[in-house]
């Protein structure tokens, strides 16, 4: 390596780090900036999929594995398939994303990639120093996407997980609608938690089927598996199927503060910067919006933007209220989402979950659900203590 000094140092090579590195290489005004990407291990497995809805093209459309134009929501109160008019629902496989971005970074002379683990990041008067297992490096700015380490304060904040097990299955007969995402199917037992089936169908006989929960603790693995078998057997009438692949995950859902920066020159990315939406776990498009905001400011001013994320405070409040309800009475989550999908146009619900709705639309959204669970959670927020069952 010719130099250990760079303009931008990216710590971590997951979705957030690779997205930012790729976006920098695609911005002509930053073509002269030297970029260091440090990651502890090779991303050479299909360890996850990212799904999202979007109304506009994305930088990664060429690697979208599948897309859908209909969305189904099912619960004891609502069973409906909605056409996606403004949006398209898309899925990207993790391995495709890693290979696509790595190929682009490998062809970019401005990018240096190092295998190593960052042990400390130290802010300097005009930059940042990283001490790593591969040596010491400096840069004008560091962008840190390592998973956050939280000192929990359950007396002040709410801590849940979106946890799931998913099977990519092939069935012996046609049971899936390849045009329709099964977004949430709450018709199973809730067990005082929010539990639902999520299905991404690829063909009439092939789909990713996930059993997902919003709750504080993960389950024994066989409980997820039994729920998926029950869905295939009792809902779809499938006895014979082949498991082609498996996904397991647990995404933090919390209102614990996740600051967008750790210093004037250390900027947080990804889940470290709160880019996984606290009340739903969706992260990919929030990471892309954050990336675009950072790159635009770096290209225009040479520095990150003053307001790093562009987040609006009222959506943080909405997330906190829903987390409080899930923590107190997770089983009524299905009714809240049923009311949202029953009493609002689908596009308004998706804009709300994207944090793009206006004040008037936010009022319409809040007016469309039963008020009492939210009023009780507002009281818990005002007194500064999470609610309990």
GIRA-V590901 format. One line per field, one symbol per residue. phi: phi as a letter, one per 20 degrees, with the letter a starting at -180 (. if undefined). psi: psi as a letter, one per 20 degrees, with the letter a starting at -180 (. if undefined). burial: 1 if it has 16 or more other C-alpha atoms within 10 Angstrom, else 0. A space follows every 50 residues. Layout:
# GIRA-V590901
phi: ???
psi: ???
burial: ???
This chain:
# GIRA-V590901
phi: .fcddcecdddodegfffffgffffeegfdfeeeddddbfbfecceeacd cadbdcfdfdffdffabcdccdccbfdbcbddfeeedcecccfgffffff ffffffeeffdddcerdfebdcfdgcrcdddcfdpdccbfcdcddfgfdd efcffccdcccecbccdedcdebfcdefecfefbcefffelmcecbeccd edbfccaedcdccdaecfeggffffffffffffeedmdddbdeebcccbb dfcbdggcffbdrfcddeclffdmeefgecnfcgffffffgffffffffe cncfffefdmfdgffffgfffffffffebgfegffffffgffdcfgffff fffemdeegffffffffedffffffffgffffemcffcf
psi: phqjprgppooplbggghgggghghiohijhjppppopqhqpnjqmirqp qrqqjqqrikhijphqqqjqppppriipnqpppoghrppqppqghggghg hhgghhiohipppporpphqppprhkbqppprijapqqrhqpoojqqqop oqmiihrporqoqqpqpoqpriroiqoiippngpnjirphlkroprpppo phrijpqopqoqqorhqrrqhihghhhhggggghgikphoqpohrqqpro ppoqjppnqiqjrhjopqrbhhjkiophihiphghhghggghgghgghhh ijqqqgohhjqphhhhggggghhgghhgmhiihhhghggghhjqqghggh hghiljqrgghhggghiirphghhghhgghghikpqqq.
burial: 00001111111111111111111111000110011111110010000001 11100000000001011111111110010001110011111111011101 11001000011101111100101000111111000011111111110000 00000011111111111111100011111111111110010111111111 11011111111111110100000110111111000001001000011001 11111101011100111111111111111111111111011111110110 00011001100000100111111111111111111111111100011111 111111100011001001100011001101100011100
